[in-house]
Protein backbone atom coordinates (compact mmCIF):
# COMPACT_ATOMS: atom_id res chain seq x y z
CA UNK A 1 0.00 0.00 0.00
CA UNK A 2 1.27 3.47 -0.83
CA UNK A 3 2.33 5.65 2.14
CA UNK A 4 -0.45 8.22 1.55
CA UNK A 5 -3.13 5.49 1.56
CA UNK A 6 -1.61 4.00 4.68
CA UNK A 7 -1.72 7.43 6.32
CA UNK A 8 -5.39 7.84 5.30
CA UNK A 9 -6.21 4.43 6.77
CA UNK A 10 -4.43 5.27 10.00
CA UNK A 11 -6.27 8.58 10.35
CA UNK A 12 -9.61 6.95 9.61
CA UNK A 13 -9.07 4.24 12.21
CA UNK A 14 -7.81 6.63 14.90
CA UNK A 15 -10.89 8.81 14.50
CA UNK A 16 -13.38 5.93 14.68
CA UNK A 17 -11.91 3.22 16.88
CA UNK A 18 -13.52 4.43 20.16
CA UNK A 19 -17.00 4.31 18.62
CA UNK A 20 -16.35 0.95 16.95
CA UNK A 21 -15.18 -0.53 20.23
CA UNK A 22 -18.16 0.93 22.10
CA UNK A 23 -20.58 -0.63 19.60
CA UNK A 24 -18.83 -4.02 19.70
CA UNK A 25 -18.78 -3.98 23.51
CA UNK A 26 -22.48 -3.17 23.75
CA UNK A 27 -23.38 -5.93 21.26
CA UNK A 28 -21.11 -8.60 22.76
CA UNK A 29 -21.04 -7.54 26.42
CA UNK A 30 -17.36 -8.47 26.81
CA UNK A 31 -14.34 -6.19 26.36
CA UNK A 32 -11.99 -8.90 25.10
CA UNK A 33 -14.43 -10.20 22.52
CA UNK A 34 -15.19 -6.61 21.48
CA UNK A 35 -11.46 -6.00 20.99
CA UNK A 36 -11.28 -9.12 18.82
CA UNK A 37 -14.29 -8.10 16.73
CA UNK A 38 -12.89 -4.61 16.14
CA UNK A 39 -9.48 -6.04 15.28
CA UNK A 40 -11.00 -8.51 12.82
CA UNK A 41 -13.01 -5.73 11.21
CA UNK A 42 -10.00 -3.44 10.88
CA UNK A 43 -7.87 -6.24 9.46
CA UNK A 44 -10.40 -6.88 6.71
CA UNK A 45 -10.80 -3.14 6.16
CA UNK A 46 -7.03 -2.75 5.77
CA UNK A 47 -6.98 -5.51 3.17
CA UNK A 48 -9.76 -3.77 1.22
CA UNK A 49 -8.62 -0.20 1.84
CA UNK A 50 -7.41 0.45 -1.72
CA UNK A 51 -10.96 -0.22 -2.98
CA UNK A 52 -12.75 1.85 -0.34
CA UNK A 53 -12.70 5.08 -2.34
CA UNK A 54 -15.66 3.63 -4.30
CA UNK A 55 -17.78 3.12 -1.17
CA UNK A 56 -20.48 5.77 -0.86
CA UNK A 57 -20.82 5.70 2.96
CA UNK A 58 -17.65 4.28 4.45
CA UNK A 59 -18.80 4.57 8.08
CA UNK A 60 -21.95 2.56 7.39
CA UNK A 61 -19.89 -0.01 5.49
CA UNK A 62 -17.47 -0.40 8.41
CA UNK A 63 -20.32 -0.61 10.94
CA UNK A 64 -21.87 -3.37 8.83
CA UNK A 65 -18.55 -5.21 8.84
CA UNK A 66 -18.29 -4.80 12.62
CA UNK A 67 -21.81 -6.02 13.35
CA UNK A 68 -21.29 -9.04 11.12
CA UNK A 69 -18.03 -9.75 12.91
CA UNK A 70 -19.85 -9.55 16.26
CA UNK A 71 -22.63 -11.82 15.06
CA UNK A 72 -20.20 -14.40 13.70
CA UNK A 73 -18.27 -14.22 16.98
CA UNK A 74 -21.41 -15.14 18.92
CA UNK A 75 -21.89 -18.21 16.73
CA UNK A 76 -18.46 -19.69 17.48
CA UNK A 77 -18.50 -22.46 20.08
CA UNK A 78 -15.59 -21.00 22.03
CA UNK A 79 -17.35 -17.66 22.35
CA UNK A 80 -19.70 -19.25 24.86
CA UNK A 81 -16.88 -20.22 27.23
CA UNK A 82 -16.69 -17.81 30.15
CA UNK A 83 -13.59 -17.91 32.31
CA UNK A 84 -15.03 -15.41 34.79
CA UNK A 85 -18.48 -14.22 35.72
CA UNK A 86 -17.84 -10.49 35.42
CA UNK A 87 -15.44 -8.33 33.51
CA UNK A 88 -12.54 -6.96 35.57
CA UNK A 89 -12.94 -3.47 36.95
CA UNK A 90 -11.29 -0.77 34.92
CA UNK A 91 -10.21 2.55 36.41
CA UNK A 92 -12.47 5.49 35.63
CA UNK A 93 -12.33 9.16 36.47
CA UNK A 94 -13.64 9.55 40.01
CA UNK A 95 -15.16 12.94 39.27
CA UNK A 96 -17.30 11.72 36.34
CA UNK A 97 -20.93 12.10 37.50
CA UNK A 98 -22.26 9.74 34.83
CA UNK A 99 -20.19 6.69 35.82
CA UNK A 100 -22.93 5.17 37.97
CA UNK A 101 -25.58 5.80 35.32
CA UNK A 102 -23.44 4.13 32.68
CA UNK A 103 -22.81 1.12 34.90
CA UNK A 104 -26.52 0.70 35.61
CA UNK A 105 -27.39 1.04 31.92
CA UNK A 106 -24.73 -1.50 30.90
CA UNK A 107 -25.93 -3.94 33.54
CA UNK A 108 -29.51 -3.55 32.33
CA UNK A 109 -28.46 -4.01 28.70
CA UNK A 110 -26.59 -7.21 29.59
CA UNK A 111 -29.79 -8.63 31.09
CA UNK A 112 -31.77 -8.10 27.87
CA UNK A 113 -32.13 -10.97 25.40
CA UNK A 114 -29.37 -10.79 22.82
CA UNK A 115 -31.67 -9.87 19.92
CA UNK A 116 -33.24 -6.96 21.78
CA UNK A 117 -29.84 -5.76 23.02
CA UNK A 118 -28.36 -5.86 19.51
CA UNK A 119 -31.30 -3.97 18.00
CA UNK A 120 -31.20 -1.28 20.71
CA UNK A 121 -27.45 -0.78 20.33
CA UNK A 122 -27.73 -0.46 16.56
CA UNK A 123 -30.79 1.80 16.68
CA UNK A 124 -29.73 4.15 19.46
CA UNK A 125 -25.95 3.93 19.91
CA UNK A 126 -25.19 3.67 16.18
CA UNK A 127 -28.23 5.80 15.27
CA UNK A 128 -29.23 3.47 12.42
CA UNK A 129 -32.72 3.55 10.92
CA UNK A 130 -35.02 0.54 11.18
CA UNK A 131 -34.47 -0.46 7.55
CA UNK A 132 -30.68 -0.51 7.95
CA UNK A 133 -30.86 -2.58 11.16
CA UNK A 134 -33.20 -5.03 9.45
CA UNK A 135 -30.80 -5.37 6.54
CA UNK A 136 -27.79 -5.83 8.82
CA UNK A 137 -29.44 -8.50 10.94
CA UNK A 138 -31.30 -10.21 8.07
CA UNK A 139 -34.65 -9.61 9.76
CA UNK A 140 -37.84 -7.94 8.66
CA UNK A 141 -38.49 -4.31 9.59
CA UNK A 142 -41.49 -5.47 11.61
CA UNK A 143 -39.25 -7.76 13.67
CA UNK A 144 -36.81 -4.91 14.30
CA UNK A 145 -39.66 -2.61 15.37
CA UNK A 146 -41.08 -5.29 17.67
CA UNK A 147 -37.67 -6.00 19.23
CA UNK A 148 -37.09 -2.26 19.66
CA UNK A 149 -40.45 -1.84 21.39
CA UNK A 150 -39.96 -4.91 23.59
CA UNK A 151 -36.33 -4.06 24.31
CA UNK A 152 -37.17 -0.51 25.40
CA UNK A 153 -39.98 -1.79 27.61
CA UNK A 154 -37.72 -4.39 29.21
CA UNK A 155 -34.94 -1.82 29.61
CA UNK A 156 -37.33 0.60 31.36
CA UNK A 157 -38.50 -2.19 33.67
CA UNK A 158 -34.91 -3.19 34.52
CA UNK A 159 -33.88 0.42 35.14
CA UNK A 160 -36.91 0.86 37.42
CA UNK A 161 -35.84 -2.27 39.33
CA UNK A 162 -32.32 -0.87 39.73
CA UNK A 163 -33.73 2.47 40.92
CA UNK A 164 -36.01 0.77 43.48
CA UNK A 165 -33.17 -1.40 44.78
CA UNK A 166 -31.01 1.72 45.28
CA UNK A 167 -33.74 3.53 47.23
Secondary structure in CASP SS format (residue, H / E / C, confidence):
PFRMAT SS
TARGET T0000
AUTHOR 0000-0000-0000
METHOD secondary structure of the structure
MODEL  1
X C 1.00
X C 1.00
X H 1.00
X H 1.00
X H 1.00
X H 1.00
X H 1.00
X H 1.00
X H 1.00
X H 1.00
X H 1.00
X H 1.00
X H 1.00
X H 1.00
X H 1.00
X H 1.00
X H 1.00
X H 1.00
X H 1.00
X H 1.00
X H 1.00
X H 1.00
X H 1.00
X H 1.00
X H 1.00
X H 1.00
X H 1.00
X H 1.00
X C 1.00
X C 1.00
X H 1.00
X H 1.00
X H 1.00
X H 1.00
X H 1.00
X H 1.00
X H 1.00
X H 1.00
X H 1.00
X H 1.00
X H 1.00
X H 1.00
X H 1.00
X H 1.00
X H 1.00
X H 1.00
X H 1.00
X H 1.00
X H 1.00
X H 1.00
X H 1.00
X H 1.00
X H 1.00
X H 1.00
X C 1.00
X C 1.00
X C 1.00
X H 1.00
X H 1.00
X H 1.00
X H 1.00
X H 1.00
X H 1.00
X H 1.00
X H 1.00
X H 1.00
X H 1.00
X H 1.00
X H 1.00
X H 1.00
X H 1.00
X H 1.00
X H 1.00
X H 1.00
X H 1.00
X C 1.00
X H 1.00
X H 1.00
X H 1.00
X H 1.00
X C 1.00
X C 1.00
X C 1.00
X C 1.00
X C 1.00
X C 1.00
X C 1.00
X C 1.00
X C 1.00
X C 1.00
X C 1.00
X C 1.00
X C 1.00
X C 1.00
X C 1.00
X C 1.00
X C 1.00
X C 1.00
X H 1.00
X H 1.00
X H 1.00
X H 1.00
X H 1.00
X H 1.00
X H 1.00
X H 1.00
X H 1.00
X H 1.00
X H 1.00
X H 1.00
X H 1.00
X C 1.00
X C 1.00
X H 1.00
X H 1.00
X H 1.00
X H 1.00
X H 1.00
X H 1.00
X H 1.00
X H 1.00
X H 1.00
X H 1.00
X H 1.00
X H 1.00
X C 1.00
X C 1.00
X C 1.00
X C 1.00
X H 1.00
X H 1.00
X H 1.00
X H 1.00
X H 1.00
X H 1.00
X H 1.00
X H 1.00
X C 1.00
X C 1.00
X C 1.00
X H 1.00
X H 1.00
X H 1.00
X H 1.00
X H 1.00
X H 1.00
X H 1.00
X H 1.00
X H 1.00
X H 1.00
X H 1.00
X H 1.00
X H 1.00
X H 1.00
X H 1.00
X H 1.00
X H 1.00
X H 1.00
X H 1.00
X H 1.00
X H 1.00
X H 1.00
X H 1.00
X H 1.00
X H 1.00
X H 1.00
X C 1.00
END
